[in-house]
């Protein structure tokens, strides 16, 4: 049922006393220290501009990902010149607004340093009233390489913070540092629009949205975990959403529409915006509103312990405020979640041994985590919006028997734990927020990033697109378990998709049959951020895998909840 039919919504729009100036900015860019400026596109990234000028190869083709790493290790300069006619008659402030800069930058206006940025997720506003002139204004943005900044911050920090690298010190999309479905591409750029405003902008007023409840109540079996929308319990059928590209400004409205319409047609009624990506673009939430898809919104923290110093927290609090104020007008959002898998990682990933944490340091880190996610962020979000908040997902790791009786579960016994698919019928939680099985992309998609000669499992070019350390070995084990055979690469593609389809069919149907004990089933993952062998249901090029049609059949069946 579309959201607009079941929600009673009154939205109070932002009280703004601003006038956007009609100034078209023509940008150019170069590597710092060079005078060879080239035309640039803003919003955009350095990688996209270099690719447009044929200075780097297509990063997604073959093993090209290795040859473009130098881009993220360099500093870059973007600049523009423009004239400006002041419109307001009352000498109101003139603001230069960057909706998003990735990530570390110095900003100069008419040769005056007006600000520094260090958070990809924030909107940055600078008063240029006293600097702007009618003719020949110059705006220069120096973008700094991420890794040296991150490494420097980590060295300065007094305590070792568990993380596989130094990404946790940078307020940047964490998947850009590499994940088990994503390559390491440390993008830089002015990734959202730049605008000049005249006047002052007031804080958007709080919106009145649907009556949303997350019911977590003790019962005879443990504790429930389900959503009530306008007093009605809703079984959530859906998936986890990851950024749709490594180069975020390249994602067109049409691509968002294709992926989300496909989700709607498959019967999806919830997408979880995963905490290792981004707070999505407005078009994502606009489409979810119109299509009737609920959104579980993670904050952008995943699988690591984060700094607790005042400067880091101040940046995060500003980030959260910017994004909650921006997003709270969307009726699709039904949950704010503090982070992805940090609680589980702390208790189950062996960090004490790996990072040689003493009892004193462990207490210090855990107390800081609890203060940050359970208290400070919870209180901040409550001031800005009254929809439910949980500190982490999941609360209990899948290896703990208690995980099936309370909270949400990320069940990775199948895949990570190499347990048989049949375990899906035994490990039935109150709400399944992650589970999945890898498969190959469609044959037509493979042709767009690999030469046919590289269609073999030991080809380095193919291995470059499998970011899970034991991905092909794990797939092979499950193909054998399920007696799915293949004779060539084409049949291997089909066999892996058959495996994925079988896995999600068993899991999703089991979860639905278990209602109202289990009230949610979100497969990992709906989409891809680049051409990859991954858990996606729809591949990077928008092609639907076999599992898509399997889920579509299951999700579109009516569910009766007692």
C-alpha positions in Angstrom: 0.0 0.0 0.0 1.5 3.4 -0.9 2.7 5.5 2.0 0.5 8.4 0.9 -2.6 6.2 1.6 -1.7 5.1 5.1 0.2 8.1 6.4 -1.3 11.2 8.0 1.3 13.8 7.3 1.6 17.5 7.8 4.9 19.0 6.7 6.0 22.5 7.9 8.5 23.7 5.4 11.8 25.4 6.1 11.5 29.1 7.0 14.2 30.6 4.7 14.9 34.2 4.1 17.4 33.5 1.3 17.6 34.2 -2.4 19.9 31.9 -4.4 21.9 34.0 -6.8 21.8 33.0 -10.5 25.6 32.6 -10.9 26.9 30.0 -13.2 30.3 28.8 -12.0 32.8 27.6 -14.7 35.3 25.4 -12.9 38.8 24.3 -13.8 41.2 22.0 -12.0 44.8 20.8 -11.9 47.1 18.8 -9.7 48.7 20.9 -7.0 52.0 22.4 -8.2 51.0 22.2 -11.8 49.7 25.0 -14.0 48.0 22.8 -16.5 44.4 23.6 -15.7 41.6 21.6 -17.4 37.9 22.1 -17.4 36.1 20.6 -14.5 32.5 19.6 -13.6 31.0 20.5 -10.3 29.4 18.5 -8.7 32.0 15.9 -9.4 35.2 14.2 -8.4 38.8 14.4 -9.5 38.6 10.9 -10.9 35.6 11.8 -13.1 37.3 14.9 -14.4 40.5 13.0 -15.2 38.5 10.3 -16.9 36.6 12.9 -19.0 40.0 14.3 -20.2 41.4 10.8 -20.9 44.1 11.2 -18.2 43.2 7.9 -16.5 41.6 4.7 -17.9 38.2 3.5 -17.0 38.7 2.5 -13.3 36.1 -0.3 -13.6 37.6 -2.1 -16.6 39.8 -5.1 -15.9 42.5 -4.4 -13.4 42.6 -0.6 -14.0 41.7 0.0 -10.4 45.3 -0.5 -9.5 46.6 2.1 -11.9 44.4 5.0 -10.6 45.4 4.9 -6.9 47.8 7.8 -7.4 44.9 10.1 -7.9 43.7 9.8 -4.2 47.3 10.2 -3.0 47.7 13.7 -4.6 46.4 17.2 -3.8 44.2 19.0 -6.3 43.1 22.5 -7.0 39.7 23.6 -8.3 39.1 27.2 -9.1 36.5 29.5 -10.8 36.1 33.2 -11.5 32.8 35.1 -11.7 31.1 38.4 -11.6 28.3 39.1 -9.2 25.4 41.6 -9.0 24.2 42.1 -5.4 20.4 41.8 -5.3 19.3 42.6 -1.8 18.6 46.2 -0.8 19.0 45.6 3.0 22.6 44.6 3.2 21.8 41.1 4.3 24.6 38.5 4.6 25.8 36.9 1.4 26.7 33.2 2.0 28.8 30.8 -0.1 27.3 27.4 0.5 29.0 24.0 -0.3 26.5 21.2 0.1 29.3 18.7 0.2 33.1 18.6 -0.1 35.0 15.3 -0.2 36.7 15.8 2.2 39.7 17.8 3.4 39.9 21.2 1.8 41.1 24.8 2.2 38.7 27.4 0.6 40.0 30.7 -0.6 37.7 33.6 -1.8 39.4 36.5 -3.5 42.7 35.2 -2.1 41.4 35.1 1.5 41.3 31.8 3.4 37.6 31.7 4.5 37.4 28.1 5.8 38.7 24.6 6.1 36.6 21.4 5.6 37.1 18.0 7.2 33.7 16.2 6.8 32.2 14.9 3.6 28.7 14.7 5.1 28.4 18.3 6.2 27.0 21.4 4.5 29.6 24.2 4.7 28.5 27.9 4.8 30.8 30.9 4.6 29.9 34.6 5.0 31.5 36.4 2.0 29.6 39.7 2.4 32.8 41.7 3.0 34.8 40.0 0.3 32.5 39.7 -2.7 32.9 42.3 -5.5 31.0 43.1 -8.7 33.8 41.9 -11.0 36.4 39.1 -11.1 35.7 37.2 -7.9 38.0 34.2 -7.6 37.1 31.0 -5.7 39.7 28.4 -5.1 39.4 25.0 -3.4 42.5 23.0 -2.5 41.6 19.3 -1.9 44.0 17.3 0.2 44.8 13.6 -0.1 42.9 11.6 2.5 45.4 9.0 3.6 48.1 11.3 5.0 45.5 13.2 7.0 44.0 10.0 8.4 47.3 8.5 9.3 48.4 11.7 11.0 45.2 11.8 13.1 45.7 8.2 14.1 49.3 8.8 15.2 48.2 11.7 17.3 45.4 9.8 19.1 46.4 8.5 22.5 44.7 5.1 22.2 44.7 2.4 19.6 41.2 2.3 18.0 40.2 -1.1 16.5 39.9 -0.7 12.7 41.6 -2.4 9.8 43.0 0.9 8.6 42.7 4.6 9.6 39.3 5.2 7.9 37.6 5.7 11.3 39.4 9.0 11.8 37.9 10.5 8.6 34.3 11.6 8.2 34.1 10.2 4.7 32.1 7.4 3.2 33.8 4.3 4.7 33.3 2.0 1.7 35.7 4.3 -0.2 38.5 2.8 1.9 37.6 -0.7 0.5 35.0 -3.2 1.7 34.2 -6.8 0.9 32.1 -5.6 -2.0 34.0 -2.4 -2.9 37.5 -1.4 -4.1 39.6 1.1 -2.4 39.1 4.4 -4.2 39.8 7.5 -2.1 37.8 10.0 -4.1 38.3 13.8 -3.7 36.0 16.5 -5.0 33.3 19.1 -4.7 30.7 16.3 -4.8 27.5 18.4 -4.2 26.3 21.8 -5.6 27.9 25.2 -4.7 25.5 28.1 -4.3 25.6 31.8 -3.3 22.7 32.9 -1.1 21.7 36.4 -0.1 20.0 36.6 3.4 19.9 34.4 6.4 18.6 30.9 6.5 16.6 29.8 9.5 16.6 26.2 10.8 13.9 24.1 9.2 10.9 23.6 11.4 10.2 20.1 12.8 7.9 18.1 10.6 4.8 16.2 11.7 5.2 12.7 10.2 3.4 9.3 10.4 2.9 7.6 13.7 5.9 5.3 13.7 6.7 2.9 16.6 9.5 0.4 16.9 8.0 -2.1 19.3 10.6 -3.8 21.6 8.7 -5.4 24.4 9.5 -8.4 26.5 7.4 -11.5 25.8 7.4 -15.2 26.7 10.1 -15.9 24.1 12.4 -12.9 24.5 11.8 -9.4 23.2 9.9 -8.3 20.1 11.3 -6.1 17.3 8.8 -4.8 14.9 7.4 -1.6 13.3 4.0 -0.2 13.8 2.9 2.4 11.3 -0.2 4.3 12.3 -0.8 1.7 15.0 -0.7 -1.2 12.5 2.1 -3.8 12.6 4.0 -4.1 9.3 6.2 -6.9 8.2 9.2 -5.4 6.5 10.2 -7.1 3.2 13.3 -5.6 1.8 17.0 -5.2 1.4 20.1 -3.3 2.3 21.0 -0.3 0.2 24.6 0.6 -0.6 25.8 3.6 -2.6 25.1 3.0 -6.3 28.6 4.0 -7.4 32.1 4.7 -6.1 31.9 8.1 -7.8 28.8 9.5 -6.2 28.1 12.5 -8.4 27.9 10.1 -11.4 24.6 8.6 -10.0 21.8 10.1 -12.1 18.2 10.5 -11.1 17.4 7.9 -13.7 19.7 5.3 -12.1 18.1 5.9 -8.7 14.7 5.6 -10.3 15.6 2.4 -12.0 16.9 0.7 -8.8 14.0 1.9 -6.7 11.2 1.2 -9.1 12.7 -2.3 -9.5 12.5 -2.6 -5.7 8.9 -1.5 -5.6 8.0 -4.0 -8.4 9.7 -6.7 -6.4 7.4 -6.1 -3.4 10.1 -4.4 -1.3 8.6 -2.2 1.4 11.9 -1.3 3.3 15.4 -0.4 2.4 18.1 -0.1 5.0 20.6 2.7 4.1 23.8 1.0 5.3 26.2 2.9 7.6 29.3 2.4 5.6 28.0 4.6 2.7 26.4 8.0 2.7 23.3 9.9 3.8 21.6 9.5 0.5 20.7 12.3 -2.0 17.3 13.8 -1.7 16.1 12.1 -4.9 16.5 8.7 -3.1 14.0 9.8 -0.3 11.7 11.5 -2.7 11.4 8.4 -4.7 10.9 6.2 -1.6 8.2 8.6 -0.5 6.4 8.3 -3.8 6.9 4.6 -4.2 5.8 3.7 -0.7 9.2 2.3 0.5 10.1 2.7 4.1 13.7 3.7 5.0 15.8 2.4 7.9 18.5 5.1 8.1 21.9 4.3 9.5 24.2 7.0 10.6 27.6 6.8 8.9 29.6 4.5 11.2 30.5 0.9 10.5 32.6 -1.9 11.9 35.2 0.1 13.9 35.8 2.1 17.1 35.7 5.8 16.5 37.5 8.7 18.2 35.9 10.3 21.3 37.8 13.6 21.4 35.9 16.9 21.4 36.9 17.9 17.9 35.7 14.7 16.3 32.4 14.8 18.3 31.8 18.4 17.4 32.2 17.5 13.7 29.8 14.5 14.0 27.2 16.4 15.9 27.2 19.1 13.1 27.0 16.3 10.5 24.0 14.6 12.2 22.2 17.9 12.7 22.7 18.8 9.0 21.4 15.5 7.8 18.5 15.0 10.2 17.3 18.5 9.5 17.6 17.8 5.7 15.9 14.4 5.8 13.2 14.7 8.5 10.7 16.1 6.0 10.6 12.7 4.3 7.8 10.4 5.5 9.6 7.3 4.3 12.1 7.3 7.2 10.9 5.1 10.0 14.2 4.5 12.0 17.5 6.2 12.8 20.2 3.7 13.7 23.5 4.9 15.2 25.9 2.5 13.5 26.5 -0.8 11.6 27.9 -3.7 13.5 30.1 -1.9 16.1 28.5 -3.5 19.1 28.7 -6.9 17.5 32.3 -6.3 16.4 33.3 -5.3 19.9 32.0 -8.5 21.4 32.7 -11.0 18.7 35.5 -10.0 16.3 38.5 -10.6 18.5 39.6 -7.0 18.8 41.0 -7.6 22.3 43.6 -10.0 21.0 44.2 -8.4 17.6 44.8 -4.9 19.0 46.3 -6.1 22.4 43.8 -4.1 24.4 44.4 -4.0 28.1 41.4 -4.1 30.6 41.9 -0.4 31.2 41.8 0.5 27.5 38.8 -1.8 26.9 36.8 0.0 29.6 37.8 3.4 28.3 36.8 2.5 24.7 33.5 0.8 25.7 32.5 3.6 28.0 33.2 6.2 25.3 31.2 4.1 22.8 28.2 3.9 25.1 28.3 7.6 25.9 28.5 8.5 22.2 25.9 6.2 20.6 23.6 5.4 23.5 23.4 8.8 25.1 24.8 11.8 23.2 23.6 10.9 19.7 20.3 9.6 21.0 19.7 12.9 22.8 20.7 14.9 19.8 18.4 13.1 17.4 15.5 13.3 19.9 15.9 17.1 19.8 15.6 17.1 16.0 13.1 14.4 15.3 10.8 12.0 17.2 11.1 8.9 15.1 12.7 5.9 16.8 16.4 5.6 17.3 18.5 2.5 18.1 22.2 2.7 18.8 23.5 -0.2 16.7 22.5 -3.0 14.3 22.6 -5.8 15.3 22.5 -5.7 19.1 23.5 -9.3 19.5 25.9 -11.2 17.2 24.7 -14.2 15.2 26.9 -16.6 17.1 25.1 -15.9 20.3 21.9 -18.0 20.9 20.2 -15.0 22.3 20.3 -13.3 18.9 17.2 -15.3 17.8 15.1 -14.1 20.7 15.6 -10.4 20.8 16.6 -7.4 18.6 17.5 -7.6 15.0 20.0 -10.1 13.6 22.7 -10.0 10.9 22.9 -13.8 10.2 26.2 -14.7 8.5 26.4 -18.3 9.7 25.5 -19.0 6.1 28.5 -17.6 4.2 30.9 -16.4 6.8 30.3 -19.4 9.1 30.1 -21.9 6.2 26.9 -23.3 7.7 24.5 -25.1 5.3 21.6 -23.2 3.8 19.2 -25.3 5.9 20.4 -23.2 8.9 18.1 -20.4 7.6 15.2 -22.5 8.8 16.7 -22.8 12.3 18.2 -19.3 12.8 14.9 -17.3 12.7 15.2 -14.0 14.6 12.7 -11.4 15.6 13.9 -9.2 12.7 16.5 -10.3 10.1 18.3 -7.1 9.0 21.2 -8.8 7.0 21.7 -12.2 5.4 22.8 -13.1 1.9 24.8 -15.2 -0.7 27.2 -14.0 -3.4 26.7 -14.6 -7.1 28.2 -13.5 -10.4 26.8 -10.6 -12.3 24.8 -11.3 -15.4 26.6 -12.3 -18.6 25.8 -9.1 -20.4 27.2 -7.1 -17.4 30.4 -9.1 -17.4 31.1 -8.0 -20.9 31.2 -4.4 -19.8 34.2 -4.8 -17.5 36.1 -7.9 -18.6 37.4 -9.2 -21.8 36.1 -12.6 -22.8 39.5 -14.2 -22.5 39.4 -13.3 -18.8 36.3 -15.3 -18.1 38.0 -17.8 -16.0 38.1 -18.2 -12.2 41.9 -17.8 -11.8 42.1 -14.7 -14.1 43.7 -11.7 -12.2 41.2 -9.4 -13.9 38.3 -11.4 -12.5 39.9 -11.7 -9.1 40.2 -7.9 -9.0 36.4 -7.6 -9.0 36.0 -10.1 -6.1 36.7 -8.2 -2.9 35.9 -10.9 -0.4 39.1 -12.6 0.6 37.7 -16.1 0.2 34.7 -15.3 -2.0 35.3 -17.8 -4.8 36.3 -20.6 -2.4 33.1 -20.0 -0.4 30.9 -20.0 -3.5 32.6 -23.3 -4.6 31.8 -24.9 -1.2 28.2 -24.0 -1.4 27.9 -25.0 -5.0 29.2 -28.4 -4.0 26.8 -28.6 -0.9 23.8 -27.8 -3.1 25.0 -30.1 -6.0 25.0 -27.3 -8.5 27.3 -28.1 -11.3 28.8 -26.2 -14.2 30.9 -27.1 -17.3 32.0 -23.7 -18.5 32.0 -20.1 -17.4 28.6 -19.3 -18.7 27.1 -22.2 -16.7 29.2 -21.1 -13.7 27.4 -17.7 -13.8 24.0 -19.5 -13.9 25.0 -21.9 -11.1 26.0 -19.1 -8.8 22.8 -17.2 -9.5 20.8 -20.4 -8.9 22.7 -20.8 -5.6 21.9 -17.2 -4.5 18.3 -17.6 -5.6 17.9 -20.8 -3.6 19.5 -19.2 -0.5 17.3 -16.1 -0.4 14.2 -18.1 -1.2 14.7 -20.3 1.7 15.6 -17.5 4.1 12.9 -15.0 3.0 10.1 -17.5 2.9 11.1 -18.8 6.4 11.1 -15.3 7.9 7.7 -14.5 6.4 6.2 -17.8 7.6 7.5 -17.1 11.1 5.4 -13.9 11.4 4.5 -12.4 13.9 7.5 -13.9 15.7 9.8 -12.6 13.0 8.7 -9.3 11.5 11.3 -8.4 9.0 13.6 -9.8 6.3 16.2 -7.6 4.7 18.5 -9.3 2.3 22.1 -8.1 1.9 22.4 -6.3 -0.6 20.1 -4.7 -3.1 22.6 -3.0 -5.4 26.3 -2.6 -6.3 28.7 0.3 -6.1 30.8 -1.0 -9.0 31.0 -4.1 -11.3 31.6 -6.9 -8.8 31.0 -10.5 -7.7 28.9 -9.7 -4.7 25.7 -10.3 -2.7 23.7 -7.9 -4.9 20.2 -8.7 -6.2 20.5 -6.1 -9.0 24.0 -5.7 -10.4 26.0 -2.5 -11.0 24.6 -2.1 -14.5 21.0 -2.4 -13.3 20.6 -6.0 -14.5 18.4 -8.2 -12.3 19.8 -11.5 -11.1 17.8 -14.7 -10.8 17.3 -13.9 -7.1 15.4 -10.8 -8.0 12.6 -12.7 -9.6 12.6 -15.2 -6.7 12.2 -12.4 -4.1 9.6 -10.7 -6.3 7.5 -13.9 -6.2 7.8 -14.2 -2.4 7.5 -10.6 -1.5 4.4 -10.0 -3.5 2.4 -12.6 -1.7 0.1 -11.2 0.9 1.2 -11.6 4.6 -1.4 -12.2 7.3 -0.2 -11.1 10.7 -2.2 -12.2 13.7 
